Amino acid sequence: MNPIAALEQQNPQLQPLQLLLVSVFLTSYLAAVTGLLQPRGRLRAAGVALLAGVGMGFAFTPWTLGAMLAALSVGAVGVFIGVSWLLSRALGVHEQTSTLMPEIEDGVALADAEAVMHAPRLPVQSEAAPPRFGAPTAPAPLS
């Protein structure tokens, strides 16, 4: 059977399971590609994306429709990341990093920054827990 002719057998509306798998695939793929999570979380997100992509192959009537949807989604995310990277390079904002404390960026010492903010000191814990999320970043550069 011709795969293009088999697409006519697919219902024009996505079923709830298909919609769920597509949204899980896109969300976990974006979490795996961007720098939002630490490496361990990115690996888990990539595994969830892989499982959702395989599930899309089973959920769509011709499996090729699920494969094409996954491939086009990955391509669209790649094009978006590439265009945003090129735009940030063209505007000159790619190399800039910002923090939530501009006083520290200007070279003011940490003690002076705390005096400026008039914030009370919090008790220091003996052992800090590792952060669960990475610092917010722009999309990863292509180079």
N, C-alpha and C positions, 0 to 999 in steps of 0.2 A: 504494500500500500504506500502511496506517495505521502510523505510527511506533511507536505503543504495542503494536500486534499484532506488529510486527517484533522487539520485544524478546524475545518468546518463542523466537525462533530462536537467540538468543545462548546459548552454552554457560553453564551456571550457575557454572562455575569460570573464573577468569581464566587465560588462557594465559600462558606465561612472558614473551613479548614485551609483552603488554598490562600485566602486572604491572611489568615494567621501565619501560615508558613512564610509567605512573602514578607510580611512585616517583621517577623523574627529574623529572617535572613538579612534583610536590609539593616536592621538595627544592630545586629551582632557583627555584621561585616564592617559597618562604620565604626563600631567600637574597637574592632580588631585593627583597622587601618590607621585610625587617628591616634594621637598621643594622649588620649583621655585616661586610659588605664595604664597600670604598670605592666611589665612584660608578662607576668603570670596571668593577669586578667585578660590581656590581649590574646594570649594563647587559648584561654578558655572561650573567649568570644569567637575566635577563629574556629574552634571545634563546634560550637553551637551553630555557626554559620554553615559549616560543612554538613552537619546533620540536617539542618533546615533545607539546604540545597538538595540533598539526596531525597529528603521527604517531598520536596516539590516535584521531583521526578516521578514519585509514586502517586502524588495527589492529582496531577493533571492527566487528563484522558490520553492524549498522545504525550508521552514523556518528553518528547522534543520541545513541546511548548514550555514546560517547566525549565528545561535546560536553556532555552533561548531567553526566557525571562530572567534567569539568574545571570547569564552572560551579559545581557544588555544592562542589567542593573550594575554589575561590576564595571562595565565600560562607562556608564553614565557617572558613577562615582569618581572614576579615574579622570574623566574629562572635567568634572567640577573641580577636583583637587588641582589639576593642571592649570585650569583657567584662573583659579584663585591665587595660585602660586605666581603665575605670570603677572597678574594684576598687582599683587603685592610687590613684586620686583620692579614693575614699571612705576609704581607710585612711591617707591623708596621706603616702604614701611616694613620690609622683610627682615632687616637686620635689627630693628628696634625691639627691645624686650621691655616690658613694663611690669612694675610690681605694684602692690597695693599701697606702698609707702614711698611717695615721691621724694621724701626727705632723704632717704637712704640712697636713692639714685643720684642725687646731687652731691653725694660724698659726705654728708653730715654723719657724725658718729652715731652709733645706736643709742648711747646714753642721751645725746642731745635730741634725738628723734623722740625718745620717750618723754623727755621734759617738754617738748613742744606739744605732744599729744595730751599731756596731763592725764595719762592713763595710770590707774593703780597697778602695782605689780602683782601678778598672780603667783601663787606658790609654785615652785618648780618641782615637777615630779621626778622621781629618781630615774625612771627608765621610760623614755618616750616610745609610744607604740608606733610601728611603721605606718606611714600614710597609706590609705586605701586607694586614693586617686592621685594621679600625677598632677603636676602644675598645668593650668590651662594653657594650651598652645594653639598655634595656627596649624593647618594641615601640614603634614610632614613634607619637607622638600623632596623633589624628585631626584636630586643628585646624590 
